[in-house]
Amino acid sequence: MGITLEDLNTREYGKSFDELLAKAKEYATQPGEELEILRDWILHDLSCRKSTREEKTENRPCIVKNKMKVISTKPCSDMREVLMICNGENEKASHRSSVRNDHLMKHKQSPSACCSKSEVGNMINSTKTKKKVKKSRALPFDGAPPELPMEFRNKIESLHGSKAELVIHKEIHPTDVSDHHGRLNMPRNQVLTMEVLNEQEREEIEFRKHGLEVRVIQPCLEEKTLQLRKWSSPSGSYSYVLNSGWKHVLGKRENNICPGNTIQVWSFRVDDPAKVWFALVCPGAER
């Protein structure tokens, strides 16, 4: 053939197959010899790549699972040091595992090391009790609870009412005075009590379309009939609302119901006729 070892070593890599075939034809002296030349080039190319790969991997360190290894094709003096480090790490891991197993065996063998069944039961019960304890509701006022003004107490006595209780003490929000909403909202987490309602009245405010009809003493001491309803939200919370006539209460300037002001809602009962009443106390109202 017309190709030498020097030709193989000086051949340019990275050419296309057609270029290599044309080059091989230049070296061929007989028909079909170019294929043998191509074969020699390919075998030489593979041999060169293999040698290059072995030179790169020789004595290359790597980390596997926090343990040092050395990839090498020949022994070296550093290999013994690396093996000593690996053996030391293995001994440390073995020691830690042995200590952990001894600790577990002591717990199994010693009755005092573990809790008794009764102690475990007490711990579980205490955990359940803690889950059932609810946080105390923050009061909306500082110090002693507010007292019902004398004018309202006299009004309630004139109606033969009894058991006046503070239901809510809250700030009036813009939605409480908007014509679109048309209600006074009393969120459940701010309501102090609603014990004025009996079982039948509770069902009416929740399931009856128009709620429960109640009488209200306005801040100006005039009386008005409103509807008490219970509105539930998809999240599971709910609010009590006074509506169906609330706009009339807002329309009286002497009631002084405006955003940012505070309002107190008191509940009481009148037995003849049996009726739930509420008193709305708002500072600055004209009576």
C-alpha positions, 0 to 999 in steps of 0.5 A: 500500500502507498501509506506509511506510519508517518502518514497516519500520525500526520493525518488531520482529524475531524474531516468528513467521510467523503474527504477521508475517502478522497484522501485515501484514493490518493494513497491507493495504488490498486483498485479497492485499496482505498477501503483498506487505507480507511480501515487502517485510519479508523483503527489508528484513530481508535488506538490514539483516543484510547491512549489519551483517555487512559492518560487522563484517568491515570492517578485521578482522585474522586470522592464516592460517599465521603470516602477517597478513592484513587483511579490508577493503572500503576501502584504509587506510594500515596495509595497506601496513605489513601487506603489508610484514610478510608480504613480509618473512616470505616472504623469510625463509622463502625464504632458509631454504629456499635455505640448506637446499638449498645444504647438501644439494647440498654433501653430494651433491657432496662425497664426504667429507661422507657416510659411505662404504659400508664405514663405513655397513656398520660402523655397521650391524654395530656396532648389531647387535652392541650389540643382541646384548649382554645385560646381565650378571646381577646376583649375589645376593651381595656380593663373592666367591661363597659356599663350600659348607659343609664338612659338605656337601662331606664328604657329597658326597665320601662319595657319590662326587659331583663338580662341585659348582656353585652354582645359586641363592642366593635369599630364601625367599618365602611361596609357597615354603613354602605347602602350596598351591604345594608347590614351591621356585621357582628363577626363570630370571633368578636361576639362575646355572647349570644345566650339571649337566643333560645334553641328555636330562635337559633334555628330561625336565624340560620335556616329561615330565609328572612331570619329572626324578627327582633326589636332594636333600641337605636342610639337615639332611643327610638325603637325599630324592627330589624332582622337578625340572621346568621351568615356562614362562609365557605371557610366554616366561619360565620357572622351575625348580622342585623339587616332589613331596616338597617338603612333606616337606622343609618339614615338618622343623623342623631344616631351618629353611626359612621366609620371609625366610630365605635358601637356596642350591641346589647341584648335583653329579653322581653317576656310579654310578648316574648321577644328578643331585643337589642340596644345599640349604644354609640358615643356622640349620639343625640338622645 
